[in-house]
């Protein structure tokens, strides 16, 4: 099949190649030696002609000498006219959204290799035909070796284990740690490590050593990995909520305008491999002079974010250990400039293969063995703010993505983007010797540049720092909240009052509580910062100035909306509006003296906060790179534990870089070998001798094989700690034989919620009157009577709060005893992705006892109108209730079977009423619903009995503390003792999305 020798694109005829090269704007339309090669190849004898078969195409030809290129090329690349003339394909996705796919993108070719095919290319594959577990003897031998190699034990500990008498009785093929690791070196390898001494223009205390791997090999390893077979996107797409395409939906990177535009700028039929990089310094250990490493990680934006951001998926590979040199220069600031130059220089070395592939393309095999013509463009570099400035080549107090300086950080609008072309033009205009660091750094002052003369992205096609420096939530949002918002609140309320309010917040099972407050916390990480955000608005409400509360609340809404995994154009507009609302009220923070210097304690009259200016880039970035949450440093910083700290802990505290590389190499070999053995074992059964020649249904067989392979891979590449899905448990119980499980079912699905009760009740067969006394519910018997009257002879799905109590307090009931549970667990699907399980919350209904004077009763959302569904309808058709009792009527002793009053679990719930706030249902300052307990005319709380399956969600109800919190309040009595409350929507993001 004819192929273009420059871009390796295939054509049906030789005429197609000629037409392709004749395109005026085509990259391949360059008159150089390529034309001579084509002519000479055509004129050569058949046995001497150039072979352009698929195998040769796997390696791209050597690129021509690099020419300066337009970093913002015209979308009408060669074939661009054809792409515009073909209508995008339109379909409906699994959630009913309109999916518009880029036309004629990511075409596939034959001749690729699967993971197993590459595995068989190992030099020792011949030995494995005889002994599948070579260099180990058998499966048990390999399992022991795999455990020891990945256990993190030192050589000494391994030798001690292997010298035990019990171990010696095991038929192992190795008896020392040295022998074990020598055998591990014979396993098939992933991308191999390299070593290079990097030359420097200025002296250093020690030679600069760079450990790295081939970046293109790492990309191919991810692109070809079988675990990602059904977890990758290859074609850009656009999502809309309806067929009218009025509301856009942004999710994965491939759903963004950035991916769509990038596809326009590469050849027709090619595939974008979106490169993700991340780097950050991390402490190897606090001992031994505080050794520090600077890892560079790499991943693919094609991998779906919910897979890529899980540490157990190993979707981020360690690409390089960047050197941390000590330059010798009399001016300390110049040492920093030299370090930044060296960092860019090392990035040039490590990333050069990716730049070549971004210019020329590269044929790569996808996870199922198809060849795709791939272009490796940089789409995200995940870093904190100081490193972002270093990569953008700007100095401190300057925005890395816009032209804003420190005086502009408080402006309520976004400044123009800092483009690559503008930065390169500024560097080119500096007429100064680059080697004279002091003079060059001074010359950079007028442009606010940091002295780096050759940015690593200068020759990477389509690389734009203002876009690939994606917003990062861990440092730019959560750290900003702790460094600034919390301090403003501390000055507004005082440390004592703020701590006291946090200490009396009602507890939520599974979420951190702060019994001693927050102002004295040390080493506060991202998890604690997010936990504090759950309560900050309800804590400061009523105590701080109204405009200050609005400003804090606006930033909270900004963060919560921005963290959604699916963002519509409507949500994007809410993000902009929330940030604008903060700017409209932020002056109150300074006017009330809440913004003060950390050391001087003096009031600051400015807004020189870099992370505040970076927030202006969130809404534009959503359009360019999709959901912002996928670019969080949470994943990459957690990966540092696996790729840096754990390997370093097994070393002898010398030559860390070398030993880290060796340890990672062994771990990767073990994972890959384990994967290959599992896949070979699962794929060998259908090709057994007994099945040769047997007629089978091809589609069913292939489907069965895919399911089997997926199960095998999930067992290796997913977390061993699985989240219990009560939806799966309920589905299994619902089809179980009637006599095999107790009735009513303890786990069942109601609407969009899975409800789970313990198998055994907390109290068994307790008389109704004793339950009423113990739970302080004097009208329990009457409420049960009213429930049975409403139920009638036909089971109803929904009950609502009635008016006056109809049944007398001593009404006769067809049952005398109750089973009682102290808690029930509610589990929901993720708001934006119903295929994911959201957090599970526990609703308590615990009676008073010695430790809990008033008991523990949690609030919940209860459906009272079957025309509305949680969470899509929000609070409409739902009530906020206080769950006081969870029970099930018990048949009289000697009875058998199930009747209409004992086939359902019941709750006794008391209603909260929403207090109108003028023309709105929420309070203006906090954006929260104000609640009060619903009361009967007699003065008692309004309570009724309902089926348990009407519960839909946990709800967090918090007292309104007012100007000063009552010092008699505690976390256990505050609900009982307060007259009004807030419905805290910030306690969980999915709850926030449901009612906002």
N, C-alpha and C positions, 0 to 999 in steps of 0.2 A: 504494500500500500504506500503510495507516495507520501513523503513527509517533508515539511519545511526544515532545513538543517539548522535554522536559527532559533526557532521557538518550539520545534519538535511537534508541531501540530500536524495531524493526519488529514489527507484529502483523498477523495475517491479517484481522481485522475491527476496526471502531471499538469494538465491545463489549469487545474484548480490551484496548484502550487504557484504557477506563473502569475495567475490573477491575484493571488494572495500577496505576492511580493511586489506587485505593481501598485498596490494601494498607496496613495500619496502620503498619508499620515501613518502608514504602518511602520513599526520599529524594524521590521525585516526588510524594508526598502532602503538598504544601505549598500552602496556600490563598493564592495571590498572583496576580499579573497573568497567569500562564500560563493559568489557567482562562478569564480574560476573552479571551485571544488565541484559545483554542480555539473559544469561542462566536462571537466576531466573525468568525473565519475560516469557520465553518460557515454563518453568515448572510450573508456577503458574496457579491456576484455572482461568477459563475464566472470572469470575467476578472480579478477582484481578489483571489481567494483566495490564501492563503499556499501557496507551492509547497514541498512536502516530498519532492520527488524525491531520488534518491541524490546528485546533484551538489550540492544544497544541504546535504545531510547531512554532506558532507565537512568543513564548518566548523561547529563546535559553537556553539550560541547563547551569548550573553553570560551568564555565570553570575549567579545572584542574589547579593545581598550576603552575604558570607561570615559564617556563624554558627559559634560554637565547636562543635567536634564531638568525639565520643568517639574517642580515638586507639586504642582497643581495642574496636571495635564487636562486637556480638553476631554470631556466624556466621550466624544465621538472618535474613540480609538478605532483601529481597523475592524471592520465588521460592525461598528456602532450603528450605522444606518440600518443594517439588517436587523439588529436587535430592537431598534425602535419600531420597525415595521411589523414585528411579530407581537401579537397581543399576549400579555402575561396570562398564565393559566389561573383560573379561579375555581376554588373548591370550598368546602365547609369542613372545619376541623371538628375534633371530638367534642368541643364545648359549644358548638353552634356558631362560631365566629367565621367571618368570611376571610379566606386565605388567598392572597394574591402572590403567586410565585414568579420569580424572575425568569424570563423566557430563555431557553437554550443555554442554561448554565450548568456547570458541573456534569459534563458528559462523561460516560464511562467507556473504557477500552478493555479489550481482552489482553491476557498475558500477565496479569498481576500475580502476586504471591500472598498467600494467607500466612497467618502467624505460624502455623504448623509447617508450612512449606519452608519458611525461613529457618525454623528450628532444625529441620533436617539437613540444612546446609552446613551444620557444624562439623568440624573435622572428625569428631568421634561418633557421628551418626551411624557409621558402619558397626561400631561396637554395640550400639543400642539396638540394633536389629537382633542381636543374639541375647543381650542383657538389657532390657528396657530401662533399667535404673542406673546404668553405668554412669559414673564410676563407683556406684554403690551396688551391693550384691542383690538386694531385693527390696520390696516395699517397706518392710519393717526397718531395714537398715537405713533407707532414705528418710523415713519419718523421724527416726532418732537424730540423724545428721541434720535434717532441716530444723528440728527444734533447737538443737545446740547452736547451730550457726546463726539463728535469728534470735537467740535468747539474750544477747548482749553480755554474756559471760566473758570474762577475761581468759587469756590463755592459761593462766594458773588455775582458775576455777574449773576450766574444762579438763585439764589434766587431773585435778583432784577427783572430779566426777568419774572420769574414765578409769581411774585407778581403784575405785570401790570394788569390793568383792562381788556385790550384786551385779555391777555393770560388766565385770569380766565374764560372768556366766551368760551374758547375752551374745548371740552370734553376730558381732559387729565386724565390719571390714576395716576398722580403724581403732587405734588404741591410744593415740596421743592427739593433742590439739593441733600440733604441727601437721600430722598426717591428715587430720580432718580438713584443715584449711587447704592443704595441698590438693586433696581430692575436689574441694569446692572450686579450685581454679580450673578444673577440667570441664565444668558445666558450661553450657552455652551462655554467651555473654550478651548483654545489651550494649548500648553505646559505650565505647571505651574511653578511658580517661587519658588525657594528654598533659604534658608538662612543658613549660616554656619560660625561659629567662627573658623578661621584658626590658629592653634597653631604655634608659632614661636620659634626659638632657641635663639633669642636675644630680649631684651625688646623693646617695642614700646610705644609711648605716649598714644595710645588708642588701644583697642582690634581690631584685623584685621577682618573685616566683609566681607564676600563674598556672593554676590547675583548672583544666576545663575539658569539656567533651565537644564533639562535633555537633553543632546546633542543629544541623539538618538531620543527623542521625536521631537525635532526640525527638524532633518533630515527626519523623517517619515512625519511630517506635510508638508514639502516641496515636498517630493517624492510622496505624495498622493494628492497633491492639484489639483483640477480639472482645474484650469486655465492653468497649465503646461502640460495638456494632450497631445497636439500636438506640444509641445515646448521643448521636452526632447529627448536626445539620450541615448540609453541603451546599444548599442553594439559598440565597437571600429571599426573604418573603416579607409581605406586609399584611398585618392583621387589622380587621375592622370588626366592630361589634354587630353591624347590620349590613345588608346588601346595598344600602344607600352610600356606604363608606363615609359617613360623617364623623364617626368617632374612631380614631386610630388607637391601636393597642400596641404597646412596646413591651417585649419580654426578653427573649434571648438577643444576643448581639446580632444574629442574622435577621432579626425583625427590624433593625434600625435603618435609618437613612444612610448611615455611614457604610454599612455592608452593601446596600443597594447601589450606592454611588461607586463604591470600589469595584463592584462587579462590572459596571459600565466601562471601567478603565483597564480591564484586562481582556485578553482575546476571548472571542466567543467560544463557549463550551468549556472554558477553564474553570477551575475551582479555587476559591479563596481559602487559604489556610491562615486564619487569624491568629497571629502570634501574641501571646501574653507573656510579659516579663515581670519580674518582681525582685527587688533587692532591698536589703536593710541589714544594718549591723546587728549582731546578736551576741550576747555573752556566751562563750563556751562554758566557762566556769567562773565562779567568784574567787576561786583559789588560784594559786600559781600566777600571781601578778595580773589577774583579771583578763585572761586571754579572750580576744574578740575575733569573730569571724564575720565575713561579709559575703553571704551566699547570694548567688544569682539563680533564680528559678525560672522555669519556662513551662508553658502550657499552651493549649489550643482553645480559642474562643468557639470553635466548632462544637466542642463537647458541651452538652447542656449544663446549665449552671447548677442545677440541683445535684448533679453527679460530680461536676468539676470541683465544687466547693466542699465536698466531703473528703476529709483527710484519708479515710480508708480506701478511697478510689485511686490514690497515688497519681492523680492527674497533674500534679506539679512535680517536675523532675529537677534535680539539682544540675544546673548547666555548668556552673563555674564557681570557684572560690576566689573571689576578687581579692587581690593583695591589699594589705594595709601597711603601706611603707612609712618609713621615718626619714623624711628629707632633711638634708643639712643645709640650712639657710639662716642667715642672721635675723631675718624678719619672720616672726611666727605666722603672720597672716599669709605670707608668700608660700609657706609650707602647705597651707590649706589649698592654695591655688594649684600648686604642683600636684597635690593628691587628686584634686578634681580632674586635672588634665590627664593624669595617669589612668583614672577610672574610665574616662572616655576612650583613651588609647586601648585599654584592655577590652572594652566593649567592642571596639572596631575589630580586634583580633578574633574574639569569640563569635561575633555575629556576622562576620563576612560571608559565610555560606548562605545565610538567610537572605542577605542583600543580593547575592548572585541569583538565588532562586526567585526573588521578587522581581528581578529584571528579566530573566530568561525563562522562568518556570522550571518545574521539576516533575517528572512522572513518578507518582507515588501510589502504592497499593493501599486501598482502604481496608477496613476490618474484614470484609467478605471476599477480598481478593480481586477487586476490580481496580484497574489502573485509572487514575485521574491526573489531569494536567494541572498542577497546583502552583499557586503563587503565594509566597510567604510574606505577607504584609503585616507590619506592626499595628495592632489595634489598641493595646493597653499596656501601660507600664505602671504597675501597682507599687507606689512608694508613699512615704510620709512627706510632709510639706518641705522640710529642709532638703531632702534628697530630690524632690521634684524641682526645686529651684536649681540645684546643681545640674540636673539633666537638661533643664531648659536654658542653661548657661546664663542665669541672672543671679545677681547678688542678693543679700538679705533685704528684707522690707520691700520686696518687689514681688508682684504676682507672677507665678510661672506660666500662667495660661492667658493672661490679658496684659494690657499695657498699664495697668493700675500700679501706682506707687503707694507707699504707706499712708500718705495723706488722703488717698482716695479709697481706702479700705472700707470706710463707713458710708460710701455713697449708695443710694437706694436703686442703683441701676448697674448693669454690666458694662464694663469698658470694652473697647474693641479687642479682638483676639490677638495674641502675640503669635504671629505666623512664622513659620520656618523661613520663608523667603525674606521677611523683614529682618530677622535675627542674622541670617547669613549676609545680607546686604550691609548691616551695621558692622559685622566683623570684617567684611571686605574693605570697608572704608577706613579702617584703622591702619594708618601708615606708621608702623612701629615694628621693631625687631621682636618677634615672638619669644625668642630665647631670653630677652631682657624682661624678666617677669615683673619687676617693680614698675618699669616704665610702661609695659603693656597693660598691666592692671590699672595704672593711673589713667591711661588712654581710654579704657573701657568705662570709666566712671560716668561719662556723659550719656552713655546708653544704658547704664545700670547693669552691665554685663559683669560676669565673675572672673574673666581672664582665661577661659577655655577657648582656644582658637579653632579647634577642629571637633565640633560636636559629632557624636557617633551617628546621629540620624541624618547628617548632611547628604549622604549618598544612598539613603534607603528610600526607594521610590514610594511615594504617597505617605511618607511618615510626616506627621504634623503634630508637634509637641502639644499644641493647645487641644488636640483631640485624644492623643494616646496617653496623655497624663490624665487619666480618668479620675473623677471624684472618688474619694476613698472614705468610707463611712467611719471606720474605727478611729482614725486620727482627726479627721476634719469635722465630724459631728459629735461623737461620744466624748472624745478628749476635750473638744471645745466646750461641751456642756459642763464637764467637771471643772475645767480651768476658769470658766467665766460665769455661766449661768448659776452654778452652785454658789459661787462667791457673791454674786449679786443678791441671791436669796439669803445668804448668811448675814450680809450687812443690812438687809431689809428687816429681818426678823430678830437678829441676834443669834449667836451660836446656841445658847441655852434653849431658847424657845424652839428653834429649828430642830434640835436634837430631840426635845421632848415630843414634838408632834410626830416625828418619824417613829419614835418608840411606841406610840399608842395607836398606830395604824393597825386595823384588823389584819390578822395574819392570813396568808394565802398558802395553802399546802403546795410545796414544790418551788416556791419563789422566796428569795432571800427576804428576811425581816431584819430590821436594824434596831434591836432593843436598846442600844447605847447611842443611837444617833449616827450621824455621818461625818461630822466636822473633824473628828479625831481619827478617821480611818487612815491607814497607811498602805502604800502600794496598791492603789485602787486600779484594778484592771477594767477591761472592756465589759466583762460580765457584771461587775458591781455597778459600773456607770449606767448600764442599761436598766438594772434593777432600781436604781435611784430615780431614773426617769419615770418609772411607773407611778410614783407617788408625788413627785415634786409639785404638780399643779394643785392637787387637793391640799397639800401641806401649807402652801403659802396663801391660799385663798382666804380673803378676809383680813389678813394681817398686813400684807404689803399694799402699797398704793395700787389703785385699780389699773392704771396705765402700765405699771411694772408687771402686774399679773398678766395683763394682755400680751405684753412683749414676750414674757417667758412662755406663755401658752402658745403663742404664734410660732415660736421656734420649735416647740414640742410637736405641734401639728406638722410643721415643715419636715422634721426628721421622720415622723411616722409615715407620712405620705411618700416620702422619698425612699423608704425602705421596702416598699411593696415590690414583690417579684413580678407583678403585672401592673403596668401603669398605662392608663388610657390618656387621651389628650385632655379629657376633663380633669383627671387627677393631676396632670401636669400643670394645668391652669390653677388648680388649688395650691400646688406647691409655690407657684409664683405669688399667688394672693397671700399666702401665709407669710412669706418672706417680706412682702411689701407691708403687711400689717405690723410686723416687728419694726420695720424702719419708721413707720408712722408713729410708733409709741416709744421708741428706744430712748428718746431724749429724757423721759421721766426717770430712767435709771441714773443718769448723770445728775439731773436736777435734785433727786432725793439723796445724792451722795453715796450711791451703792457701787459705782465703779471706782475702785481704788487700786493703787499700786500694791503689789504683793509685799514689798519690803518697806516702802515709805509710808504706806497706809494713807497717803494723800489722795484726794479725789482727782481722777483723771478726766480731763475735759475733751477727750478725743476718742476716736474709734479705730485706733491703729491695731486692728486684729486681723491678721492675714486670713484666718479661716472664715471670718465673716465675709470677706470679699469673695472667697472661693465658693460660697453658697450661691452666688449669682450665676455660677456656671452649671448648676444642677439641671435646671429645666432644659437649656440647650443641649447638654450632654445626653439627656434621655433620648432625644431625637437622633443623636449621632451614634450612640453606643448601646442603647437599650436600657434595661433595668440597671440602676446604679448599684444595687445590693451585691450583684455578682462580682464587683471589682473591690470588695472589701479585703483588707489585709488580715482579717481574722484567719482565713484559710492559710495564707502564706506564712504568717507568723506561727501558726500551729505546725505547719510543715517544717519549720526550723527545728522543732523538737526531734522529729524523725530523721531529718537529713543532716543535722549538725550536732545537737546536744546528746542524743542517744549514742551515736557512733563515737563521739568524743569521750563519753564516759567509759568506754572500753579500752581507751588508749593508755599508754604509760606516761602521759603528760609531756611527751616530746614529739616534735614533728606532727602536729595536729592535722595539718592539711593532708599529708600523705596517708595517715592512718584512717582519716575520715573517708577518703576516696576508696581505700581498700575495703573498709567495712561496708560502705554503700554498694560497692560492686558485688560483694558476696551476697548481701541481702537481695539485690535485684536478681542475681543468678538463681537464688533459691525460689523466689516468687515466679520467675519465668519458667523454671524447670517444673515446679509444681503445677503451673497452669498447663504446660504442654502434656505432662503425664495425665492430668485429669481429662483434657480434651481428647487425647489419643485413646484413653480408656472408654470415653463415652461414644466415640465415633467408630470404634472397632466392631461393636455388636451388629449393626446392620449389614456389615460386609463379611459376616462369618460364612464358612463353607456351606452350612446347611441352607443359607438363604440365596446362594448363587442360582440364578435361573428362575427364581420364584417371582411371580407376578405380584406387584404391590401397587398401591395407590401412591403415586409420586408426591402429590401435594400433601397428603396426610403424613407420609414418611418424612418429608422435609420439615414440616411443621413440628413433628415430634422431635426431630434432631435439634432444631433450633431451641425448643423448650428445654431439652436435656442439656445442651451446651450452656444455655443461659443459667440454668440452675447450678451447673458446675462452676461457672465463672463467678456467680454471686456468692458462692460459698468461700471463694478465695479472695475476692476483691471488694467485698462489702463488710460492714462492721459485724463483729461476732456478737455484739450486744444489740439485739433487735428490740425495737419498740413494739410493745404488744398492741396489736390492732384488734380492738373490741368489735370492729365491723366484721373482720374475718371470723372471730369467735362466734359472733351472733349468727352469721350466715351458716356456719357449721352446725350450731345447735338447732337452727330452725329446720334442718333436714334430717336431724337425728331421729331414730325411732322413739315413739312417745314414752315407752317405758324405760328408756336408757338414760334419761336426764330428768331431774326434778322439774316439776311445773308449779307455778309459772317459771319461765326461763329467767335465770339470774342475769343473763346478758342478752340484750335485744336492741333493735334499731327502732328509733322513733323519729320520723322525719329525716333530718340531716345529722342526727346525733345518735351515737352508740352509748347505751346506758349499762353500767355494770354494778352489780351488787355482790358482796361476798356470798359464798355458798352457804355459810352458817350465819344466822342472824345474831346480832349482839345480845338480844334478849329473846328467849323462846317462851311461847305460850304464857304471856303475861295478861292478866285480866284487864279489861278496858279501863275500869275505874282506877286501877293502880297506875296504868300508863298515864292517864289524865293527871293524876296527882304528881307523878314523878316529873312529867314534862311541863307541869303548871299550865294545863290546857283544860279549864273547867267545862268548856262547851264541846269537848271531844265527842262525847256520845251523841249529842244533838247534831254535830256536824256530820257524823257518820250516818245518822238517820236521814238528814237532808240529802246526802250523797246517794243513798240507796233509793230515795224517792225520785231524784233526778234520773238515776240510772234506769229505773223501771224494769221491765222484763227484757229489754233489748239493750245490749252493751253499747254505750255511746263512746265515741272517740274523743269528744271534747266537752269539758265542763267549764262554766264561767262563774265568776263571783256573783252570788245572788244577793238579795236584799235582806229582809228580816229573817231571823232564824225560825223555821217552820216547826221543827221537831222539838219536843220538850226535853229538858235535861235528862229525864229518866226513861227515854224512849226505849221500847223493846227492840233488840237487834237479833238477827238470826245467828249470830255468833257471839261468843263471850270473851274470846282471847285473841291476842295479836302477837305476831312475830314482829320484832322491832330491829331496825338497822340504824347504826349511828352515822353512817356515811354512805354516799353513792358517788360513783365516778362517772363523769361525763366526758365523752371524747367526740371531737368533731373533725371534719375534713378541713384542710387549709382553705382559706377564703378564696384565694386566687387560683388554686390548683387542687381540684377535688381528688386527684389521684394521690395526694400526699395526706398523711395523718398529721393533724395539728396537735397542740399540747392537750394533755389530759388533766382535768381539774377535779378536785374532790369537794363535794358539797357536804358539809358536816351538819348533823342534827343531834348534838350530844346534850343530854340533860344535865342539869346542875349537879355538881358533886363537890367533894372536898377541895379540889384544885380549881374548879370552874364554878364560881358562885352563881353565875347567871347562865351557865351552860355555854355551848358554842353552836351558834346557828348561822349558817351562811345564806347568802342571797342567790337567787337564780332568775333566769329568764324563762317564763312559762308561756306556751302557746295557748291562747284562749279563743282563737278564730281560725278554723282550718282553711280559710280562704287566703291566709298569709303564711309564708314559709320563712323560717329562719335559715340563714342569715340575710338572704337577699332582700327581704322586706324590712329589715331593721326592727324597730320596736313596734311597728304597726301590726296590730293583731296579736300583740304579746303584752304580758304584764310582768312587772318586777315584783318578786315575792320573797318573803322570808320563810325558808323551809324549817319548820318546827318539829316535824316528826315524819319518819319513813317507816312504813308498816305494811303488813299483809294480814288480812283476817284469816283465822285458823278454823278449820272445820271442827265441830265437836268431836270429842274422843269417841272412837268406835265407828265414825263415818269413813267413807272411802270415796275416792274420785275427786272431782273438782266441780264446784258450782259457780254461779255467776258472781258471787261476792268474794270468792277466794282465788279467782283466776287472774287477778291483777294486783300489782303493788300500788300502794296508795301513799300520798303525802298529805300532811296538814300544813297549809301554807297561809301566811298572812300577807296582805297586799301592801305595797308602797304606792302612793299616789304621786304623780308628777305635778309639781307646782308650776303653773304657767308663769313665764317671765315676760310680762308685757305682750308683745306680738310674737314672741318666740317661745319655743319649748325649752331652750337652754339659757343658762345665765350668760350674760354678755362677756364678762371678764374671763371666766374659766372655760366657757364652751361646754359646760356639763349640765346634765339634768339635775334639778333640785328635787329631792324627794321628802315626803313625810309619810308617817304611818297612817294607813286608812283606818278610820274609827267608825264604830256603829253609833247610833243615837244614844245608846246606853252608856257610851264612854269606853267600851271594850274594843280591842283591836279586831278588825275585820278579818276573819279567818274561815277557810273552807277546806273540805277534803277533795282532793283531785287525784286522778290516775298519775302514777309516776311518769308514764310515757308522754305526758304533756310538757315535761321539762326539756329545755333546748340548750341552755348554756349556763355556765357559772357567771355570776355577776359580783362585782366588788363594790360594796356600799360602804362609804366612809363618812363619818360625822362632819358637819360643818363646824369648824372650831371657832370661828369668829375672830375678833381682834386679838384675843388672848385665850389660849386653851385652858380649860379648867384643870387644875393640877390634881384633881381627884380621879381623872380619867386614866384608864389603862387599856391595853389592847383587848382585854376580855370583857370590860364593862361599858366600853364607849358606845356600842350600838344600843344597849339597853337604856343608857342614861341620856342620850341625845334626842332633841326634838326634831331636828331636820338633818338631811344627809345629801351627799353627792353620789351620783352614779359614776364611778371612776372608769371612764372609757380607756384610760391610758395603761391599765394594768396588763393588757395583752393586745398585740397589734391586730390580730384577726377580729377581736371584739371592737377595736377602734374603727376598723374599716366597715364593720357591719352597721354601726349606729351613727357614723359620721355622715 
